[in-house]
Amino acid sequence: MRRLPRAPDLEMRQVPLRWLEDRAHYDFALGALSRARHSLWIATANLKDVRLEAPIGSVARARKRFVSVTDHFSGLLGRGVELRVLLAAPPSRPFRESLARRKALAETGSWLRQCPRVHLKLLVVDGTELYLGSANFTGAGMGAKGDGRRNFELGVVTSDHVLVDAAQRRFDRIWSGRECKGCRVRDKCPAPLDANS
């Protein structure tokens, strides 16, 4: 078997991984939204108004209601969690409408940034837990849809600090606009991220 060149600062090593298929993406994402205490970073090509179980302890949860992911995002920001969502295209119309109804969340829009080249899908919880996989942050991608309607998705979760750090470095290079200068599709970008720095 031909050996591929290794990433400059990542050596070949064994790491603990948890395998996720289909509906398990939903369970992981819902858990990440509730257990994040310091930070939650999300990268996705597409972002839709995913309907999730209401947060634990809420009246909506007691009534077994599902709520917009924007409710969860609002709760994170209200708890002082650093939320960063990086996406490729504008969020879906229902997401934007849900966001508009949460004025405090909409007014602190610095948590949401767009780069048309983003195709990576990741979640980093508190800088200690990393999801990498195929799922976009949509109902079908995260497995929130019923059997026979959700996408077929695969992913892995790890707490390996080397991989978590490498993923956060890559995410932050895009988020902060450090990838913009050499970007060859910058002329198609609606708002280059290096303008935010």
N, C-alpha and C positions, 0 to 999 in steps of 0.2 A: 504494500500500500504506500502511495506517495505521501510524504509528510508535507503538510502545509506550513508556510511560514507562520511563526507565532506572533501574537500581538507584542509590541515592544516591551510592555511592562507586565505581561501576564505569562507565567510559566505554566507548563503542562502539570496539572495536579488533580487530585481527587477532591471533590467537593460534595457536601450533602445536598441532595435535591429532592424535592417533592414533586411528583408528576400530577398535572391537572389535565382533565379532559372535560370538554363540553360544560355541563352544569357546575362542575367544580370551580370554574372561573367566577361564576356568580357568588358562590360561597366565599371564595377568597376576597373578591372585591368588596363585598358587604362587610366582611371581617376587617379588612384594611381601613374602611371608612369609620368603623366604630373603635378600633384599637389605636389608631394614630394619635399620638400625644404631642409630638414635636413637629413632624413634617409628613406630608404625603405628596409625592411627585408622580404625575401620570403623564405618559406619552402615548398618543394614539393618532392614527390617521384620521379617524372619524369620531365625532362626539355627538351623541344623541341624548334625548331626555329619557334616560333609563329609569324605569319605575322599580324601586327597591322596597323591601320591607322597611317600615318606619323604624326610626332609631329606638333602641331599647330604653324603656322607661317613659316613653311618650304616650299620650292619649291615643294617637293614631295607631301605635303598636298594639295597645290593649284592644283596639277595635279591629285588629288584623288588617289594617290598611296598608297599601303600598303608596309610596310618595316619590316625588321627583328626586333625582340625584342632586338637584340644586338645593333641596332641603338638607341633605347630608353635607354638601359643600358649605352651606351657610353655618351649620352646626360646627364644622371643623374650624372655620374662621372665627366663630364666636368663642371657641375654646382656646384661641391663640395658636392653632396649628398652622404652620407655614404650608399653604396649598399652592402647588404649581401644576398647571395643566398645559401641556404643549401639544398642539394638534396641527394637522396639515391644511384642513379646509375649514371654512366657517362652520360653527356648530349648526345642527339642524334647526329648522324654524320652531318646532315645539320646545327645544332647549332654550332658544333665545327668548321665547314668550314666557317660559317658566322663570328664566333669569330676570326678565323685566319686572315680574311680580314680586321679586325679592330685592327691593331697592338697595338695602345695605350691601348685599352681595354684588349687585350690578355696579354700584358705585366704587367698590374696591376691585375693579376689573384687572388689576395688575397681576392677578393669579392666573390669568388666561392669556396665552401667547400663541401666535400662529406662524408656522414656517412651512411653505408648500412642499419642502423636501422631507418632512417628517413622515417616516413610514414605520419607525420602531414602535413597538408596543411594550410598555413597561409600567410597573408600579413600584415605587420604593417607599416603604413604610418606616419612618423614624430613622432612616439611614442605616437600618439593620436587617431589613428583609426585602428581597428583590423578586419580582415576578417578571419573567421574560416569556413571550409567547406570540401566538398568532392573533389573539383576540383584540379587536378594537373596543373602545368603551361605548358599546351600543347594546341594546337589549339582546339582539341575536348573537352578538359576539361574546358578551358576558354570560350567556346562557340563561338570561332572565325569561326568555320565551319558553313556551311549553314544548314538550317532546314533539319531534317532527317539524318544529319551526325554527329551532335555534341552529346556529352554524355549527359545523364540526370544527372544533378548536383544540389545540394542544398548547401546553405551556409548562414551565417549571418554576418552582419557587426555591430560593436558597437564602441562607443567612450567612453565606461565606463572605467575609468582609472584603476580600480582594475583589470579588466580582461585584459586590454592592458598590464599592468605591469606584471601580472602573465604569460602571453604568452611570453613577451620579456625575462623574467627571464628563462623560460624553453628553449627558443630558444638559449639564450646566454650560458646556461650550456652545450648544445650540441656543439655549435659553438666554444667555447673556449676549448673544450676537457675535461671538468670536469666530463663528463659521461663515459669517456674512461676507467678509472682505473678499474671499476667494470664490464665492459662489457664482457659478455661471448662469444661474437662472434668476439672479437678483432682479433683473428687469421685469420679471413676472410676479415678483413678491409685492403684495399689497402694502406691507409696512415692515421693511427690514428691521430685524431685531437689534442690530447694532445702533439704531436710532434711539433705543430705550436706555442704552448704557450711559 
